[in-house]
Amino acid sequence: MKNISWLIARLMRMSAPEVTYRVRKACQTESQAKGFCVASPGLVQGKSRSVVDGCISVADEDLHLRAADKILSGYFNVFALRGCNLGFPPKWNRDPLTGITAPLKFGKKLNYRDEALVGNIKYLWEPNRHLELVTLAQAYSFSGDQKYANGCRELLQSWFEECPYLLGVNWTSSLELGVRLVNWAFAWHLLGGEDSVLFTGSEGQQFRSRWLESIYQHCHFINGYFSRFSSANNHLLGEYMGLFVGSTVWPCWKESSGWQRKAKAGLEEEAIIQNFPDGCNREQGIWYHHEVADMLLLCGIIGQENNVSFSDAYWMQLESMIEFIGSMADTNLNLPMIGDSDDAVMVRFVPDDSFSVYRSLLASGAVLFTRADFAQKAGFFDDKSRCLLGKEGESRFNELLSSEQSEAEGFRRSYPDGGYYILGRDFETDREVKLIVDAGPLGFTSIAAHGHADALSMVLSIGGEELLIDPGTFAYHTERKWRDYFKGTSAHNTVRIDGLDQSVSGGNFMWTRHANAMCDTFGLSAEEDFFSGRHDGYTRLSDPVTHSRSITFLKDAGVIEVSDRLDCSEEHEVEIFWHTAESCTVEIEADMVLVRSAKSTLEISMPECSLKPKLYKGNDEIPLGWISRRFDFKTPSPTIVWKGRLAGKTEYLTVFKYNFE
């Protein structure tokens, strides 16, 4: 019954052309399931082109060698499973979390959302992206030790055997194939390309032919199954990325040039469609913003190395996206965890949990766009940027780093298209105060799959330490209770009415009714910064409620005043949530809340208000008081709630006063 309800809700989010498209694709799937198969044709030309220059230059070779040795010993990191012994090579159709082995049936007809059938699909798919293949190939390129190259061959051969074309869950999602192709491309060249030791002799040539055959099959599959219409989010960009990389790195078949043209045109188009002119990604998720920027970066650099030029508009969009990252990051490069995050990286160039994807994009962007502010915000040239841009890129970065341009000169304070507004002072110093307000759309396309119900939420960082936070994501396909919580209104620093989310959820990745948020006023001055905005999420109630929020930052006083006005006629339950970082200690003294961090204290009060604060931390039942900094990890964190009843139009004032320790 639940599946039927979901299907009806999903169908209602589709246009007539989308329904027609999906019916046509279903017929195609039925045809293939009855035995239609595509074999790899003869090669038109066998020599592939260089991916990048400088892939073997990193700061810490030992880090990569240690990581590669763990992989050869069968130990993988897969989300919450750290150092999990999956064996080498692992069982590619087995979910490492639940131990369930997905059936080897026609992939496009498998329901990968059915946990009883396939287990946790995120855990199953992650090793199949072959991020570890690049780590092994890097280790070979650094050390010349044949065991790492042999490990790459063993890993790939086992995958070819266990994942035959079109069979199993590894042939269901074109995005997964696209990411796998990109990792194969970097591994191919790190292993020596056409001159690889793995391709010597008759057995080596057979291995090469089998790998190329699978590459062709990947490209052919992606070309036949693009994510379209309401599903045309970052998945579509990732599919174009895979097809572009596959056809550019291996221009081996008569279809290759056509695939490359289609993929390049798609990347150019989607770079504009999926991102606002101000540089914000339309999915309203900071991690997905990074993923899309990384897709554009990798394709742009691979294109440059292969004489395929992307347009000025493409590069300008990428620069704007990286500038947005610099604007949103505090002085310690903390970014709010707005919207969904699945911890995905396109290629794991640096096998270290402390690696910062945001710092890397800023460092690479500094070189590509000659931006001293990017370089100074990044602070140093990371190993991923070193791999992509080589020693020449590192030299250019160091020149920019020593430039006299101030970091703050290039970073914006408002993103009206994306709906983000930045209040604060003393940016890029140890006295920085940075407050970010979210007054943007719920998400992208009619389903807004990766958006959260966070209208008019705010986060606060002081001295590079996060105090008021967005708790993140935690879960995707499984654990519906936690999926609903982390994407819901109660998990954000905003107001909830009658225990309802601002937007109406229709499933794990679908919103059936979207709250519309907007900024009315935003002003900056030496004395104070000011924001005011509103949303209509609760106007759907029988007694409509409009939530308006104004924020005034009084700089000399060190005070932030947040005024929440609720316009309605009848009585409602009201809750005002404030989530703090897990490193903070929180105490309630009378009606005052005291939040302490290593560098500052924050006093929170609601003067002349009958509502009383209550503290929650790690509550499983409600649930409330959690933060998730990585996918499938959650940690208790203090959350303060003011809760009560309102009758008619009411205004609540919350005062935050901060002091440095």
N, C-alpha and C positions, 0 to 999 in steps of 0.2 A: 504493500500500500504506500509505504514511504517512497519507494522508487517511482511509482506512478505519479505521486504528487510532485516529486522533483522533476520528472520528465515534462509534466504539464507546465510547471513554472518555467522550466528551461525553454520550452517551445514558445511560451508567451514572450520571451526576450528576443526571439528571432524574427527577422523580417521575412517576407515572402521569398525574395531571392535567396536568402540563406537556407530556407527550408528546401527549396529546389536544389540548391547546391549539395546539401547533405543527403538528399535522396539519391542524387546522381553518384555521390561517393559511396553510398551504401551498396548500390548496384555494382560499382567497380569492385568493392570488397568481396561481394558474393561471387563475382566472376573469378577473382584470383583464388578464392577459397576452394573453388572447384578444380583447381589444378593448373591454372594459368601461371606460368613462371617466366622470369626473365633471366637468361644466361648472359654472361659477360661476352661481348663480341670481341673480335680480334683487335689488338692495339693498333691505333693509328700511328702513334709515336710513343716510344717507351720512356723517354727521358723526362723526368719531372724537374720543376724549377725550384730555385732556392726559396726558402720561406723567409728567413731573416739572416742578418749578419751579426755575429758576436754572441751566439747562443751559449758558448762555453765559458763566458766571462762572468763569474760570480764572486762575491766577497768571501763566502764561507763554503768551500768545497766539502769539508768534513760533514757539515750539516746534511748535504745532499747524499753523501756516501752512507751515512748512518741511516738515513731514511730508506735508501735503496736496500740496504742489508736487511732491514726489518721486513720489507715487502717480500724479499726472496725467502725469508723465514716464515712467511705466511701471515704476518701481522699487519692488519689494515686499520685505519681510522675511518669509521663510518658513522658520522653524527655522534650520538651518545655512546657508541661503542668505540672506546679508545684502546688501541693496541689489541684488537680482537683477532684471535687466531682463526682465520678463514681457510688456512692452507694455501699452498702455492702450486699451481694457480687455484683460485677459489672456484666453487661451483657457481656458474654464472646465472643459473635460473633459480637459485635458492636465496630466499630472504635471510640475511644474516641475523636479523633481530628475532624473528619468530621461528626460523628453521623450516618454514613452509617452502616447498619446491613448486614453482609454477608449472603448469602443464605445457608440454611442447606441442601446442595446437596452433592453428592459424592465428597469428598475432593480432591482426586488426579486429578479430571477433572475440578476443579475450577481454573480459571486464577487469581492467587493472585496478579499479577502485574496490573490488571485492576482496576484502582482507582474508576471508576464509579460503579463497581460491589462490591468491598470489602472495599473501602476507602483507607487510608494509612496503608498498611499491617504491617509496622514496629510498628505503634502505636497499632494496633489490637493485634499483637502477644505478645508485651512486657508484659502486665499483665498476659497473659496465660502461661508465663514461671514460674509463681508462686514464684517469689522471695519474695513476701510479706508473703507467707506461712511460710517461714523460720523465718521471723521477728516475726510473731505471735507465732510460736513454741518456739523461744528463750525467748520471754516474759513469756510464760508459765513456761519454765524451770527455769527462774530466780525467778519468783514471786510465782509460784504455784497457781495463780489465774485461776480458771476454765473458766473464760470468754474468755481467749485467746485460750485455747484448743477447746472450743465450736466454736470459730470463725474459727479455722482451719477446723473443721468438716463441718460447714456451707459453707465455701468457696469451699471445695472439692465436697460436695454433689451437690451444684449448678452446678459445672463444669461437673460432670458426667451426669446430667440431660440435660444440654444445649449443650453438645458436645458429642453426642453418637458416638460410634466407627465408623470410616471411613466417618463421615458426617461433612461437614463444613471445613473452612480454617485451623482449628486447627489440622486437619488430612491431611495436605499436605506436610509439610516439616519435614523430619526425624530429622533434627537438633533441631527444636523446641521441639520435643518429647524428645530428648536426654537431653536437658537442663532442661526440666520439671521433668524428672525422677531424676536427680541429686538433685534438690530442694526437691522433695518428699522424697528422701532418708535421707537427713539431718533432715527434719521436722519429719519424722517417728520416729527417735531415740530421737530427742529433746522432743517429746511427750511421750516418755517412751517405744518405741518399742512394742514388743509383750505384755508388761505389761501396756500399755497405758490405762489411765482411759477412753478413748474414745471407748475401745473395751469391756467394761464390759456389761453384760446383753445381752439379745437376740438382742436388737437394735444395741448395740455396735458390736456384732459379724456380723450382717448384713452389717454394715458400713465397717468393716474390710474386709469382703469378697468382697464387691463392689470395694474397693480401690485396693485390690490385683488383681481383675479381670482386672481393667484398667491398672495396672502395666504390667500384662501379655500382654495385647493388645498393649501397647506401645512397649514392647520388640519385639513382633511378627511383628509389623509394621516396626520398624527400620531394623530388620533383612531382611525384604523383599525389602526395598528401601534405599540402600546405594547410596551416591553420588560417581559416578565413572568417570574415564577418565578425560575430561577437567573440570569437576565439582568437582574433588577430591581434594579440598583444605581444609580449616579448618572445613568445613561442615562435611567431612568424619571423621575427628578426633573427632568432637563433637558427631557424631552418634555412633562411637565406644565407646566413653566415656559413653554415656547414656546406651548402651547395657551392657557394663562392669559393671557399677554401678547397673543397674537393676538386672542383673543375680547374682551379688555378694552379694548385700544387701538382696535380696529376692531369695534365691536358692530353690524355692518352686515348680518347675515343672520339668518334665523329660527333657525338652529342656534347662534348666538353665545351666547345665555344658557345653553343646555344645556352647551356646551363649557366655558364659564366655571365653571359649578357643578361639573362633573366634574373640571376641572383644579384648582380650589381645594380640593376634597375630597381629591384625590390628593396635592397638596402638603402639606396638613395631616397626612394619614396617613403619607406617606413621611418627612416631617420627623422623626417619632417612630420609625418602623420602622428607618430607615437610620442613626440616630444613637443612641448609648448615652445613658442618663439623665445620665451625668456630662459629656456634651457632646462626646465623641469620636465621630468618624465611623467607622462599622463597617467601612469598606473598608481601614482601617489604612494610609492613605496621606496624608501631611500636605498635599500639593498638592490631592488630591481633597477633603480636609476643607475647604480654602479654596474650591474650586469649588462644593461643596454649600452652604456658608455664603453664598456670593455669589448663588447661585440663590434662596435663601430671602430674602436682603436685597432683591434687585431686585424680586421678586414682592411682597414686603411693602410696599415703598415705592410701587410702581405701584398696588397695591390701595388704599393710603391716599389717593393722589391721585384715585382714582376711586370713593371711597365703598364699597370692598369691604374688609371688616374680617376679618383673620385672628385666630384664637383666641389667648388668653393663652399656651396651651401651645406654640403655634407660635413666638411671640416669645421665650418663655423658652428654648426649644431653641436659637434663634439666639444669644441672649445667652450661653448656656453654651458654644456652639461658639467664639464670639469670645474668651471667657475662656480657653478651652483654648489658643488661639493665643498669648495674652498669657503664659500659664504656660510654654509650651514655648519661647518666644523668649528669647534671651539679651539682655543689655543693649544690644547693637547690632542687635537684631531679626533675628538669624540663627536660623532654625529648622532642625532636622535634616531631611534629605531622605528620611524614612522612607517606604517603599512606592513605588508608581508615581507618576510625574509626566509629563504631556504638555505642560506650559507653557500649557494652555488658559486663556483668560479669556473670560467671557461677552460682555463689551463692552470694547473698548479705549478707555477714556476718556482715557488719557494715553499718547501714542505715544512712549514713552521706555523704553529697556531698564532704566534704573535705578529705575523705578517699583516700589514695594513693595506687592504685593497684601495682605500681612499688615498693614502699617502702615495701609493704607486701611480695612480691615475694623475695626481697632481704633478709628480716628478716627470712622468712621460709627457704630460701636457705642457710643462714648462719648456721642454726642448722643442716639441712640435710647433708650438705657437709663440715661442720667444717671450714667455711670460715670467718676469722676475718674481711677481707676486706668487705665482704657483710654486716656483722653486723655493722661495723663502717659507711658504706655508708647509711644503713637504719636508724641508729641513735637510734631507740627504737623498742621494740617488740609490734606489733600492735595486735588488737583484733582478726583479722582473723587468724593470725599465732597462737595466744593463743588458739583459738577454735580448730585448726587443730593439734597442737603439745602439748597442755596442759602445766601444770606448769613445768614439767621436761624440755620441750623445752625452756620455758622462762628462766630457770636457766642456761641452756647451752648457750643461746644467751647472757645473761649478762656476762658470763665468757669470751666469744669471744669479747664482746664489750670493755672489759677492757684489752684486749690483746695489746701488744706493736707493733703488726704488723701494718704497715702503710696502709691506705686505698688504696693508689695508687699502691701498690705492685702487686696486682692481676689483674689490669684492663689493657686491651689491647688498643693500639692506632690505629690498622688497622684490618679491617675485609675484606680481599680480595675476599672471596666468595660472601658475601653479598654486597660488594662494598662501604663500609663506611670507611672513613679515618678521624682521629681526630688530629687536630693541636692545639697547645696551650701551656700554662704554668701555674705554681702555682696551679695545680689541687687540689681540695678539700680544698681550702682556700678562704677567702673573696677577694683575688686578682686574682682569677682564670680567665683565658681567655680560652674559649673553642669554637673551630670552627670545625664543622662537614661537610664533603663534601660527596655528594651522587653520586657515580659512579657505581651503581649496575644495575642489570636487572630491567626491567619494572615491572615484577610480576611473578606469578606462573602459570603453565600450558599454553596452547595455547591461552587462553583468557585473562590471567593476570588480573583477575576481580577486584582486590583491589589495583592495582598499579596506580600511578599518573605519568603524563608526566613531570618528574622533573629531568631529566638527568643533571648532573653537578651542581645541586643546592647546596647551602650551607646555614647553619644557624650559628648564633654567639651568645654566651652568655658571659657576662662579670660580674664578681663578683656574679654569681648566678642569674643574671637578664637577661632575653631574650631580645635581641635587634633585630637581623635579624631572622625572624621566618618562619616556614612553616605554612600557614594559616589553615590547617586542612581539614575537609570534608563537613560538614553541611548537605547535602542531599543524598538520595539513590534512591529509586524507583520513587519518584515524583519530581516535579520542575526541569525538565531537564536542563533548563538554568543554574541553580545554580550547579547542578551535574556536568555539563560540565565545568563550570568555576573553581570550587575548585579542580577538578582533572586535569585541563589543565595546560599548560606551563606558562601562564600569572600569575598564582597563586603561582609561585615559583621563587626563587632567581636565575634565570638563563636567558638565551638569547632566544628570540623568533624571527623567521624569517617569513616574509610575513604574519604575523597574524595567523600562523598555529601552532598547537601543534606538539611537537617533534614526538609523536606517533599518530596513526590514530584510533579514537574511532569508534566502531561499535555499541555502545549502553551503557546503564548505567553501565554494568558490563562486557564489552568486548572491547578489543583492537584488531583491525584487522591487524595492522602493528606496530611492536615493535622497538623503538629506542634501539640500543645496545650501552651502555656506558662502558668505561674501564679506568682503571688507567694505565698510562705509567710510572710514577715515583712517589715515596713517600719516603721522607727522613726526619729524625729528628736529631736535634743537639741542643747544648746549646744556639747557637746564632740564628738559624732560623729553621723553619719547612717548608717543601716544598711539594707541590702536583702538578701533571700535569696529565690531562686525556682528553678524547675526546668522542664524540658520533656520530652516523651516521644517526640520525633521519631525517635530511634534505637532505640526499643524494638521496631521492626519488624524489626531485624536478627536473623539466626539465633541470635546471642548478643546478647541485648538490652543496650543501653547507655542509662543514664539520666544526663542532664547536669544537675547542680545548680550554681548560681553564687551566691556571696555577695559583697557589696561593702560595705566599711567605709571611710567617709571620716573620717579623724582630722584635725579641723579645725586645731587648734593646731600640729600637726606638718606640715601641708601634705602629707599622705600619703593615697593611696587604695590600699587593698588589695583585690585581686580574687582570690577563691579559686574554682577550677573543680574540682568533684568528679565523677568519671566512675565510675559503678557498673556493673561487668560481670564476667564470669568468664574470658574468653579474651583473646587479644592483638588489638589494633587499632591502626591508624594514627591519630594525633591531630595536629591543626593548630590553633593559636591565632592568630587574625588581629587586627591592629591597624592600621587605616587612618588616615592623617593627612592634614590639609588640604594642598592643592597649594602653599600659601605657606610651609609648614614645611620646614626643612632637617633631615635625619635622618642621624645617624652611629652606627655600631656600634663601640664601644670595648671590646674583650674580650667579656664577656657583658653589657655595659651598652649600652642604646640611649639616645641623647640626641636629643631633639626640641626644636628651637628655633623660636620664632615671634618676632614683633616685640616682644611684651610679656612673654614668659615662656619658661622652659625646663622641659622635662618629662623626668625620668629614669625609664626603664622597665627593670626587672630581674626575673629569676625566680630568687631565691636558692635554693640547694641543689637545683637542677634540672639534669638531664642534657641537656635540650633546648637547642639553640643558635639564636639569632636569625639571620634572614636578611632582607635588604632587597630589595624589588622596587619598580620604578618604570617604568611604561609598558611592561610585558611583554605582547606580542601573542599569544604562543604559549600560555601557560598558561590563560587570561590572568589578569593580576593587576597592581595598582598603577595604578588609574585612578579619576578622579572625573568625573561628568557633572553640571554645574550647570544645563545647559539641554538640552532635548530634541535629540538627534542631535549634541551636542557632547561630546567627551570629552578630558580633559587628564591627562597623567601626574601621579600623586601618590604619595608614599612610602607603602609598606605593609610592615609588619614581620610576619614569620611565625616562630613557634616550632613546629617539626615534629619528630615522632619516633614511637616505638612505645610503647604502654602494655600492661601485662599485668595484667589484673584490676583491682580497685578502686585508683584513683589520684587524688591531689589535687595540683593545680598552683596555686602562689601567684604572682601577678604584682603587683609593687609599683610604683606611680607616685608619684614625688615631684616636686612643682612648686615653682618659684621665680619670682617676678616680677623682670624685668630692672631 
